[in-house]
Amino acid sequence: MPWLYMSHAKEEAVKTLFLNPPSFEGFDGGAGSRYQARREIRSFWYPTWLAQPAAMVPDSKLIDAPADDLTVEDVVQRAKGFDLTIIHTSTPSLRHDVKMAERLKSEYPHMPIGFVGAHTMVLPEQTLHASAAIDFVTTGEFDYPLKEIAEGRPFDEVSGIAYCKHGTIVRTRDVPPIQNLDALPFVIDVYKRDLTIEHYSIGYLLHPYISLYTGRGCHSRCTFCLWPQTLGGHVYRVRSPEHVYEEMALAKRYFPQVKEFFFDDDTFTDHLPRAIDIAEKLKPLGITWSCNAKANVPYEALKTLKDCGLRLLLVGYESGVQHILNTIKKGIRIERAKQFTQDCKKLGILIHGTFILGLPGETSETIGQTLRYACELDVYSIQVSLAAPYPGTELYRQAQAHGWLIKEDLVSDDGVQEAALAYPELSHEEMFDAVERFYKRFYFRPRPIWRILKDMLKDKEVFKRRLREGREFFSFMATRRERTAE
């Protein structure tokens, strides 16, 4: 019987591999990303959720296969010599991740394999049933449970997991959310040890960049957002400003080539006095940084953040229709969002705005309203997504109750986001087609074209990068059209 199943086995540290596995080309949904699908432009976030427990486990290794262009066989070869593998999975990538686990198990039959992530928290039994190669899954925040397992503690003594024993699924008691985030080690030590930062690129961020978390959870109650309804929770648990400063000072020494740091908290501005405190502490470092924000930050606070190095805000506008925003519990008024956007422009703060098509209440007319709203805001750049009903969200429960859910798969066989919902007033085909129309109408205007050209003319590297992104964008849209034609 494997040592991990034994109730009184001797605890011995095991060599642990933390793996963000290969799946769809250009897909990093198992990492710290909020958009679990292939993007229009090849982009990768840092695997911060895996890097955190990896920093807690001595003699561990983090492999980020998508960013490093590693194949399944590449990973199998690099997994040699490890005693335990942890795989970060997601709802769209589960089938691919299962194949990775089964290939590892065929090569290393005595290596326990655990799956972690929001999907395993919501559907632990279903995940275990997906393959006999999966030895355990986590049922909440997984930092400390993984540390204990890596220390050699038997499954039945570890809280926050589920595993199969003698054909029966056993679920241990839940672990409460971590309150003292300052007790967690810095993730940048793992970044420096295991990752190639030049492999990470996001179109609207300077390159190279680094992203990390200064807190977990979000006060907002958006019905579609996966993370606060699963791993993060609706309480914003934060690191102290001093702890954040220490990591950023170290990051600046580790990575002098980095041009921008991104705070990937769900809403960094949820606790505005703390955000300002962090910004003021970072100012002497002279770093450029960006973050996620809600479209309600007051002008004076924005000015202070800008004076302390803020360059860009990632803002979820979602829709230009107030009743849709009310329905999804966005907690923002359109007029307030407009004023916020004007304030940012006045201060020279760039905005990457995100919009979602196909939320409850959507029609062809409301899509047009949101498109006109986006053009009126005229932010620096945008991302247009389809409403994705992830298990564990209120949107998923609504979709099941009202019969809106027409597809269980959230992405296609090649990782492109599907329109999984349909309404009496709006078909899933209309939603899918509206994404390309939205992008074209927004970007094929004089002002966005001029912004892009100015950026390209100012910097040779940006020039080459934007040409590559342009090719990727049009290629991606051609792929979507081919799917529509089928």
N, C-alpha and C positions, 0 to 999 in steps of 0.2 A: 504494500500500500504506500503511495507517495507520502513523503513526510508532511506535505501541506494539509493532508486530510486527518492526520493523527492528532488525537486530543492531547497527548502528553509527549509529543516529539520534542527532542532537544532543539532549541532555537539556535540556528546558525545563519549568519548573513549569507545571502545568495547574490551572485552577480546578475544584475538586472538590466534588461534592455527596455527602454521606453521608445515606442514606435508610432510615428504618424505614417501609416502605410500608403503604398501606392494605390491609386484607384483610377478614377477618370483622369485623362490627361489635363493638366492645369487645374486640378481640383485640390483644395486644401481645407475642406469642410471639417476635418477632424482637428484642425488647429484652432487658433484663437479667433476664427473668423465668424462673422454674423451672417454671411451670405453663402450658404452651403450649396454651391453649384459652381460650374465653370463660369468665369466672367467673360465679358466682352473683350477684355484685355488681360493677358496672362498676369496674374497677381498672386502674391503669397503673403499671408500674415505669419507671424511667429507662432510656434507651437507652445505658447506660454502655459497652457493648462498642463501639458506634460512636463515642461521644464521645471515647474514648481516642485512636484514630488521628486523629479530627478535630482534636484539640488539637495534633497533631504536624504538621498540614498547614496552612501559611499560606493565607489567602484561601479557606478552606473554609467550608462551611455544613452544619449538621445539621438535617434535617427529620424530625420524629417525627409522621408523618401520623395514626396512631390517636389519640394524645393530643390533637392539635389538630383532630380531626374533619375532616381533609382528604380529599377524594375523589381518584380517579386524575387527573381533569382539573385539579383544583387543583394537584396535584404537577407535572403537565406544564407548567403555566404558570409555576410557581416554578422549574422546572429550566432555564428559558431563560437562556442566557449561560454555562452550565457546560460544561466540556470533558470531564468524567469523572463517572460516577455509581457509587457503591458501595451495594449493597442488602444489608441483613442479612436472610437468609432462615432458615426453619426447616422441619422435615419437614412439619408440618401446613399451613403457609402457602405452600409452594413453588409450587403451581399459581396462586395469586393473585399471587404475586410475579413469576412469569413473565409474566403478563398486563400487569403494571405495566411490566416491562422492554420488552416488545414495543410497548407504547403509546409509551414514551419513544423507542424506536428508530425508530418510524414518524415521529415528529415531529422527531427529531434524529438522522438516520441515521449521522452521523460521530462520535457520542458513544460512546466505549467504556463498557461496563457490566460491572461485576464483582459477583459474588455471594460473600458471606462468611457464616461461621457454622459451627456444629457439623455441620450437614447437609452442607455442601460439603467439610468435612474428611473425613467418613466416606465420602461418595459423590461424589467430584469428577467422575468421568466421567459418571455418571448425571445430575448437575446440568447439565453442559455440554450433554448430549444433549437436555435438556428444551426448549431453544429456541436458535435461531440468534442471538437478541438478546443472549445471554450471551457476552461476549468472554473472560472469565477467571473462575476461582474460586480461593479460597484453600484451602490444605490443612493449615492449622494456625493457630496464633496469627497474627493478620493485621496487627498494628500496624505493624511495620517494612516488610513487603512493600507495604502500601498507601502508606506514606510514600514508598517508592522509586518506585512507579508514578506517584504524584502529582508527583514531581520530574521525570517525563519519561523514566525509565529504561525501555528496551525489555523486553518480557516475558522474553526468553531470558536476561536478566541479573538477573532478580529471583527469589530463592529463595522457596519456599513457595507456589507457584501452579501451576495447570494451565490450559492454553488450547488452542484448536484452531488448527492451522496447516496450510493446504493439505489439509484434510479429515482430518488426523491429530491426535489429542490428545497434547500434549507436557506432561510433568510435570517441573518443575524440582526441584532437590534440596530436601529438607525443611529447615525452619528449627527450630533447637532452642528449647525453651521459654525465655522471657525470665527471666533470673535477677536482674538489677538493676532491680527495679520502681521504685526511686527515680529512675531516669533518665527515667521517663515523666512528661510534664507533667500538671498537675492537670486533671481533667475538669470541675471546677466553673466554669472559665473559659468552657468551651463551653456549660454549662448557662446561665450568665448571658447569654451572647451570643445563644443560639439558642432556648432553651426558655422556656415559661411554667410556672413551678413550680406554680402553682395548679391546673393541669390534671392533676396527678399525685395520685392518691388511692388508698390501701389501707385497707380497712375497719378493721383493728386498729391502724393507726398514726395518730398525731395529724396534723392537716392545717393548713397544708401541711407536707410532709415532703421530705427529700432522701435518696436512697440512692446509695452508691458503694462501691467495693471498696478494701480495705486489703491484699488478697492474692489470689492465684489458686491453685486446686488444693485437694485435700482428702485427708487421710490415709485416710479411710474407704473401704471397698470395696463399698458398697451396689450390688447387681447392677442396680438399676433406674435409678440416677442418671446422667443424660446427661453433665453437665459434667465431672466428674472423669475420666470414661472417654473424653473427647474433648479439648476445648480446655484444660481446667484441669490435668488430670493428677493423679496421686496423691501428688505432693509439694506441700506447702503453701509456695508461694513468696510472700514477704511484703515489704511496704514497711516501712521503719524507723518506729518510733514517732514520731521527730522529724518525718519526712516527713508522716505522717498528721496530726500536730498542726498543722503549718504549713497544710495544706489546710483543716482544720476551722476554724482561726482566721480564715482568709481567707473561708471559707464563711459564718461568722457575720457578718462585715462585709458581704459581698455580699447576704445574705438575712436581714435582721433579723426578717422575718415568719415564718421557719421555726420550727415548734414541736418537730420531732423529726428526728434524723438516723439513718439505718439503714445499718449495715455489712453489705453483701450478700455477703460472703465465704461460700463454701459452709458452712464451720464456723469462725466467728470464734474459738471457744474451743479449736480444735485445738492451738494453741500458747498455753497458759494464762498463762505468765509474761509473754509479749509482750502479751496482751490486757489484763492487769492494768497493765502499764507504760503502754500507750496510755490506758487509763481514768484513771490517776492524772495523766497529762499533760493530759488534757482537763478534769479537774475544775475548774481555775481559770477555764475558759471559761464554766462554768455552763450547759452545754448538756444537753439531754435526748437520749438515744440508745438504740438497740435493735440487735439483731443475731441472726444464726443461731447456734444452739448445739446441742450434743449433750446428751442427758439424763444426763450423768455429771459435771457440774461440782460440785466440793466446796462445802460450805456456806460456809466462810471466804472462798473465792474469790468466790462469789456475793455475799457481804456487801460485799466490797471494791468489786466492780463496781457494786453498788447505791449505795453511798456516793459513787461517782464519776459518777452521772448515769444509770445503766442503768434503763430503765423496763420493757422487754418483751423476751422471748426468743421467737424463732420456733424451735420444736422439732419434729423429725420423729419422732413416736412410731411411725407406720406401722401397727403391728398390736399387738393385745393377746394374741397367741399366740406363745409363746417359740420353738416350732419353726419358725414362719414367719420370725421375726426371724433365726434361725440360718441358714435357707435363703437369705435375701437378704443375708447377711453384714453385718447391721446393726451388730454389735459392741456390743450393749447388753443388759443383763438387765432384765427387767420390774420386779423388786423394786428395782433401782437407780434406774430411771426414776421409780418411785413415790416413793422417798425424795427424789430431786431435785425433784420437783413439790411435795412438802410443804415442802421447804426454801425454794423460791421463794415459796410462799404465806406462809410465816412472815416472810419478808423484805419482802413487798409487791412482788415482781417478778411482773408479769403474764406469761402464756404464751399464745401462739397455737400450738395443737397441730395438726399435720397427720397425716392418716391416709390409707392407701391400701388400697382394696378390690380383690381379684382378684390378689394376689401368689401365686406358686407355693405350693401346699398349701392354698389357700383353699377353704372349703366354706361352706354355709349356716350351719353351727354355728360356724365360726370367725369369721364376720362378726358373729354375735350376741355372741361373746366379746369382740371388739374394741369393739363398741358399749357393752357393759357396762363395759369397761375405761375407755373415754373418759368415761362418766358418773361413774365412780369418781374419775378424775383431776380432773374438773370444772374444767378450765382456763378461762381468760378467754374464748377463742373457738377455733373449729376450722375446718379446711378438710378436706373429704373428696374424694379423687380416685380415679379408676380407674387400675389399673396400666397404664402406657403403655410398650410395648416399642419404644423408639426405636432405629433402626439405630445400631450402634456400641456398644450396651450388652450386657452379659452376659445380661440378661433377654431381649433380642431373639434372641440366638443360641440360648438355651434354648428359646424359644417355637418357633423354626424346627425345631430338632432333635426336639422332642417333639410337634409338631403342634398346639400351643396357639393359634397365630396364625390367627384366622379372618377378620381384616380387616386390610388394609394401611393403610387410612386411620385415623388416630388421632383425627380430629375429623370431624363431620358437615359438610354443605354450608354450614351457618351457624355453624360454629366450636365447637359443643358437643362435649365429649369423648365419644368412643365407647368401648364395651367391646370392645377388639380381641382379647381373649383368651377362651378357654373351656377348661374342664377336664371330665373325665368326671364329677366330683362337683359341678360348678357351671357353669351355662350363662351365656352373656354377658348374656342378658336378666335373670337373677337379679342379676348384678353391677350392671347399670345401674339397676335398680329399687331396689337397696339403698342407693344414695347418698341419695335423698330420704328414705327411712325413717331413715337414720342421722342426718341433719340434724334431722328433726322430733323424734326421740326425745331427742336431746341438748338442743336449744334449747327445746322445749316442756315444760320442767320449771320449778319455782318459782325455783330459784337463778339460772339464766341469765336468766330473764325479769326478775327483780328487779335483776340487774346492769345489764341494758340500760336499764331504767327509771331507775335511779339516775344513770347516765351522762347520760341525756336531760334529767333534771330539773336537773342541775348546770350545764348549758351550753346556751344557746339554739341555737348553731350545731350542736352535737352533736345536739340534738333534731331539727333539720331534716334533718341528714345521716342519722340513723338511720331516719327516716320514708322518705326516698328509698331507702335501702338495703333496707328492708323491702319496698317496692313492687317493686324490682328482683329481690329474692330470689324472691318468690312468682310473679312473671311468668316468671322463668327456670325455675322448677320446673314451671310450667304448660306451658312449651315442651317440657320433657323428657317430660312425661306424654303430650303429643300425639304425640311421636315413638314412644313405646312403643305407643300405640293403633294407629298405622299398621302 
